[in-house]
Amino acid sequence: MKLNITMQLIQRLTRNLLVAIPVTMLLGLVAGALLPVSGLSVLVIPLTLLMIYPMMVNLRLHELFNGGDLRAQGLAQLLNFAVIPFIAFGIGLWWFADQPYLALGLLLSALLPTSGMTISWTGFAKGNLPAAVKMTVIGLLLGSLATPFYVQWLMGANIPVDLVAVFRQILLVIGLPLVAGQLTRKWLVKRHGQRHYRQHIGPKFPPFATLGVLGIVFVAMALKADDLLSQPMLLLDILLPLALLYAINYALSTWVARTWLSRGDGIALVYGTVMRNLSIALALAMNAFGEAGADAALLIALAYIIQVQSAAWYVKFTPRLFGPAE
C-alpha cells in the first residue's frame, strides 16, 4: 500500500515538473538562506546517480554500438564547438564589456556540453537515449580537451583541466549507472520474463529519475543561495544575457533537429547541445581564478535556473515541435 502511494506521488511529480521544479528552487533558496547547507555538496554524486540509473535500466546496451545516428552525433558536436561557444563569447563581449569575469562565466557555461541531465531530459521527452548517452560521453571528452584552448584564445586566459578527473566523472555518472542498470534489467527479465518486465516493471523505473533531478536542483540552489540573495540587482543583469544565450541555443538546435534528423535523434540533439555541464564549469571558475572568479561562478550558478526550467518547458512542447512519440 505504501509502495503504491509512493509510486503515485513520484509519477505525479514527473507529470508536473513545471510546478515541481520552481517550488524546489524556492525551497532550496530558503534552505540556503536559513540553514547551514555546506554539507549538501556530498549529495551531488548520489543524486546524479539517482537521476541516471533509472534511465539506464531500460536501455538496450547493444543499441549504443548500432549505427544510424552518425549524423546526429556530428551535428551535435558541430553546434557544441563551432557555433555555441562563439555566440556566448559575442554576447559576453557585448553585454559584459567592462566585466570580463562575467563574460568568462558565460563562455565557460557554453564550453562544456552535456551532463547527466542530457540523458534524463531526453528520456522524459521520449527521445533517442543511446544517442544521448553517446553525445554525453563525446561532449564531455571534447569539451574538457577544448576548453583551455578556447578560453586562452578568446579570453586571454589559460585554465588547466584535470583530464583524469573528467574521465573518472564519466565513469562514475555514466559508466556505473549503465552497468548497474543493465545488470538490473537482465536479472528482472530472467526472473519475471521479457513480457512481464516490459509491461509492468520497466515503466516504473524512469519516474524515479525525477527525484534525482529535483534533488540536484535543490542542492544547487541551496549551496548558492547566499550569493544569489546578496546581490539582487546583479541577478537581472546576469539572467538576461543567459536567457538570450539559451533562447538562441534552443532555436538553433530545434531548427537543425527538425530539418535534418528524425524525432528521436532530434530530441537527443537538442538536449545534447543545450544542456551544459554546469558543475564542471562552476568548479573551473572557482578553482582556476580564486576570488577573482566569483562573478563567473555566480553567473554559472544562475544558469542552473534557466537550464532546468527551460528543459522542463521544452519537454512540454516537444510533441508540438516533433510530433507525438511512437
C-alpha distance (Angstrom), angle and dihedral (degrees) to the residues before:
residue distance angle dihedral
M1 . . .
K2 3.81 . .
L3 3.81 90.0 .
N4 3.81 91.2 53.9
I5 3.81 91.3 49.3
T6 3.81 90.4 49.6
M7 3.80 91.8 49.7
Q8 3.80 91.2 48.8
L9 3.81 90.4 51.3
I10 3.82 92.9 49.3
Q11 3.80 91.8 46.8
R12 3.80 90.1 49.6
L13 3.81 90.4 51.9
T14 3.81 89.5 50.0
R15 3.81 91.5 52.2
N16 3.82 91.7 47.8
L17 3.80 103.6 44.0
L18 3.80 91.2 134.8
V19 3.81 88.3 66.8
A20 3.80 99.2 30.2
I21 3.80 94.9 55.5
P22 3.84 99.4 53.4
V23 3.82 90.2 43.0
T24 3.81 89.2 51.8
M25 3.82 90.1 48.3
L26 3.78 90.7 52.9
L27 3.79 92.2 47.6
G28 3.81 89.5 50.2
L29 3.79 92.2 52.0
V30 3.81 91.8 48.2
A31 3.80 92.1 47.7
G32 3.79 91.6 48.1
A33 3.80 91.8 49.7
L34 3.80 97.0 47.1
L35 3.80 106.6 29.1
P36 3.82 138.6 47.4
V37 3.79 102.1 -100.9
S38 3.80 105.0 164.8
G39 3.80 89.8 108.5
L40 3.80 91.2 61.5
S41 3.80 90.4 81.3
V42 3.81 89.0 80.8
L43 3.82 88.0 66.4
V44 3.82 95.4 62.3
I45 3.81 96.3 86.4
P46 3.84 96.1 42.5
L47 3.80 90.9 48.3
T48 3.80 90.9 47.4
L49 3.80 89.7 53.2
L50 3.81 90.1 48.1
M51 3.79 88.4 52.0
I52 3.82 94.7 51.3
Y53 3.81 105.9 32.5
P54 3.84 97.7 68.3
M55 3.80 90.0 52.3
M56 3.81 91.3 51.7
V57 3.81 96.8 53.3
N58 3.81 93.4 73.8
L59 3.80 94.1 39.4
R60 3.82 115.7 114.1
L61 3.77 102.2 -136.7
H62 3.81 95.9 -151.4
E63 3.81 89.0 62.0
L64 3.81 88.6 69.9
F65 3.79 88.3 69.2
N66 3.78 98.2 40.9
G67 3.76 119.3 107.9
G68 3.76 124.8 -128.7
D69 3.80 101.9 88.4
L70 3.81 99.0 70.0
R71 3.79 90.5 111.5
A72 3.81 91.4 51.3
Q73 3.82 91.8 49.7
G74 3.79 92.8 48.5
L75 3.80 94.9 46.6
A76 3.81 91.5 46.7
Q77 3.80 94.3 54.0
L78 3.79 91.5 42.2
L79 3.80 89.2 57.7
N80 3.81 92.3 41.2
F81 3.79 97.2 53.8
A82 3.80 109.3 16.2
V83 3.81 101.5 40.8
I84 3.83 118.8 16.0
P85 3.85 98.3 51.4
F86 3.80 91.1 53.6
I87 3.80 91.9 48.2
A88 3.82 88.6 51.9
F89 3.79 91.1 47.3
G90 3.81 91.4 50.6
I91 3.81 93.4 49.0
G92 3.81 90.6 47.4
L93 3.80 92.6 48.8
W94 3.80 89.9 50.8
W95 3.81 101.6 39.5
F96 3.82 100.5 33.6
A97 3.79 99.8 34.7
D98 3.82 92.3 145.0
Q99 3.83 97.0 31.1
P100 3.81 105.4 67.2
Y101 3.79 95.8 172.3
L102 3.79 92.2 56.8
A103 3.80 87.7 50.0
L104 3.80 87.8 50.3
G105 3.80 90.3 52.7
L106 3.79 90.9 52.5
L107 3.80 90.8 50.3
L108 3.81 93.0 47.8
S109 3.79 91.0 50.3
A110 3.82 88.4 57.1
L111 3.81 98.7 43.1
L112 3.81 101.0 64.5
P113 3.80 108.5 60.9
T114 3.78 127.5 -166.1
S115 3.77 131.4 15.9
G116 3.76 137.6 179.2
M117 3.79 86.9 -70.5
T118 3.82 89.7 64.6
I119 3.78 89.6 67.5
S120 3.80 95.4 39.7
W121 3.80 96.2 49.8
T122 3.80 91.7 43.6
G123 3.78 86.9 55.2
F124 3.80 93.0 47.6
A125 3.82 89.6 51.9
K126 3.83 91.5 45.7
G127 3.79 94.2 -117.5
N128 3.80 131.0 148.0
L129 3.82 104.5 -62.5
P130 3.83 97.3 -173.1
A131 3.81 89.5 53.2
A132 3.81 89.7 48.6
V133 3.81 91.4 51.0
K134 3.80 91.3 51.4
M135 3.82 91.3 46.8
T136 3.81 89.5 51.4
V137 3.79 94.5 52.5
I138 3.81 95.5 41.3
G139 3.82 93.0 43.6
L140 3.80 94.4 50.8
L141 3.81 92.8 47.8
L142 3.79 95.4 46.7
G143 3.80 92.6 41.3
S144 3.77 92.8 52.0
L145 3.79 91.4 49.7
A146 3.80 95.8 43.5
T147 3.82 102.3 41.2
P148 3.84 98.3 80.2
F149 3.81 91.5 49.9
Y150 3.81 94.0 46.6
V151 3.80 93.0 47.9
Q152 3.80 93.0 46.2
W153 3.79 91.6 47.0
L154 3.80 98.2 43.2
M155 3.82 102.8 28.4
G156 3.80 102.5 25.1
A157 3.82 92.5 -120.3
N158 3.77 133.7 114.9
I159 3.80 116.7 -138.8
P160 3.81 116.9 -171.7
V161 3.80 114.8 -138.5
D162 3.81 121.9 -156.8
L163 3.79 100.8 -137.0
V164 3.80 92.6 -175.6
A165 3.80 90.1 57.5
V166 3.80 90.5 48.7
F167 3.81 91.2 51.5
R168 3.79 89.4 49.3
Q169 3.79 90.5 51.1
I170 3.81 91.7 51.5
L171 3.79 90.8 50.1
L172 3.79 91.6 46.8
V173 3.80 102.5 44.7
I174 3.81 98.4 32.6
G175 3.80 110.0 16.9
L176 3.80 97.8 46.6
P177 3.85 95.9 47.0
L178 3.81 89.8 44.1
V179 3.80 93.6 54.4
A180 3.81 92.8 41.5
G181 3.80 91.5 47.7
Q182 3.79 93.5 50.1
L183 3.81 92.4 48.4
T184 3.79 90.0 48.4
R185 3.79 92.5 50.6
K186 3.82 94.1 47.1
W187 3.81 91.6 49.1
L188 3.81 93.0 48.3
V189 3.81 93.5 46.3
K190 3.81 91.0 48.4
R191 3.79 91.2 49.7
H192 3.81 101.3 40.2
G193 3.80 104.9 19.7
Q194 3.81 130.9 -110.0
R195 3.81 96.1 -87.4
H196 3.79 96.1 49.6
Y197 3.80 91.0 44.9
R198 3.79 93.2 50.4
Q199 3.81 94.8 46.9
H200 3.80 103.7 36.3
I201 3.81 113.1 12.6
G202 3.80 108.6 33.0
P203 3.83 96.0 57.1
K204 3.81 90.9 57.0
F205 3.80 95.3 65.2
P206 3.85 105.6 63.8
P207 3.84 96.4 60.0
F208 3.81 89.5 62.0
A209 3.82 88.0 67.3
T210 3.81 85.7 70.3
L211 3.81 89.4 69.6
G212 3.80 89.8 55.6
V213 3.79 92.8 48.6
L214 3.81 93.2 49.4
G215 3.80 91.3 44.6
I216 3.80 92.5 52.7
V217 3.81 90.6 48.3
F218 3.81 91.9 50.3
V219 3.80 94.3 48.2
A220 3.82 94.1 45.4
M221 3.79 92.6 50.8
A222 3.81 94.3 43.3
L223 3.80 93.6 50.9
K224 3.81 92.5 50.5
A225 3.81 97.8 36.9
D226 3.82 95.7 106.9
D227 3.80 92.5 52.3
L228 3.79 93.2 45.3
L229 3.81 94.9 48.2
S230 3.81 99.0 41.0
Q231 3.82 95.1 63.0
P232 3.81 106.8 38.6
M233 3.83 96.0 161.8
L234 3.78 91.5 51.2
L235 3.79 91.3 55.0
L236 3.79 94.7 69.7
D237 3.79 92.3 45.6
I238 3.81 89.0 55.0
L239 3.80 98.7 39.6
L240 3.81 95.1 55.9
P241 3.83 98.1 60.7
L242 3.81 89.6 39.7
A243 3.80 90.4 53.6
L244 3.81 89.6 48.1
L245 3.81 91.9 51.6
Y246 3.80 93.1 49.6
A247 3.81 92.4 44.8
I248 3.81 91.5 53.3
N249 3.80 90.6 45.0
Y250 3.81 93.6 51.2
A251 3.80 93.1 45.2
L252 3.81 94.3 48.1
S253 3.82 95.1 43.2
T254 3.80 92.5 46.8
W255 3.80 91.6 50.3
V256 3.81 91.9 49.5
A257 3.82 91.7 45.7
R258 3.79 95.4 49.0
T259 3.80 92.8 43.7
W260 3.80 100.9 48.0
L261 3.80 110.7 13.9
S262 3.78 143.2 61.9
R263 3.79 120.9 -108.4
G264 3.83 96.7 -95.0
D265 3.81 95.7 42.5
G266 3.80 90.9 43.5
I267 3.79 93.7 55.2
A268 3.81 90.2 47.5
L269 3.81 89.6 51.0
V270 3.80 93.0 51.6
Y271 3.80 93.7 51.1
G272 3.80 90.8 38.4
T273 3.80 90.9 58.5
V274 3.81 103.9 32.4
M275 3.82 99.4 43.2
R276 3.80 110.6 80.6
N277 3.79 131.2 -164.7
L278 3.78 93.2 -115.7
S279 3.80 92.2 169.1
I280 3.81 92.3 64.0
A281 3.81 91.0 41.5
L282 3.80 90.3 51.5
A283 3.80 91.7 49.0
L284 3.81 91.6 50.6
A285 3.79 92.8 48.9
M286 3.80 93.3 50.2
N287 3.80 99.2 39.8
A288 3.80 101.8 38.1
F289 3.79 97.6 46.6
G290 3.80 105.0 25.3
E291 3.80 114.2 -161.3
A292 3.80 90.7 -8.3
G293 3.79 89.2 63.2
A294 3.83 94.3 57.5
D295 3.81 92.4 102.1
A296 3.79 91.6 50.1
A297 3.80 90.1 49.2
L298 3.82 91.6 50.2
L299 3.80 91.7 52.5
I300 3.79 92.0 49.2
A301 3.81 90.5 48.9
L302 3.79 90.1 54.0
A303 3.80 89.4 50.5
Y304 3.81 87.1 69.1
I305 3.80 89.1 67.3
I306 3.80 95.3 53.3
Q307 3.80 95.1 37.8
V308 3.79 96.8 52.9
Q309 3.79 96.5 38.6
S310 3.81 93.6 46.2
A311 3.81 91.6 47.3
A312 3.79 90.4 54.6
W313 3.80 92.0 48.6
Y314 3.79 90.7 48.2
V315 3.81 90.5 55.9
K316 3.80 88.0 55.6
F317 3.81 92.7 52.2
T318 3.81 97.0 39.2
P319 3.85 94.7 97.0
R320 3.81 89.7 54.6
L321 3.78 93.1 47.9
F322 3.81 100.1 40.4
G323 3.78 104.8 14.9
P324 3.82 127.6 -111.9
A325 3.78 120.4 -44.1
E326 3.78 116.6 -99.6
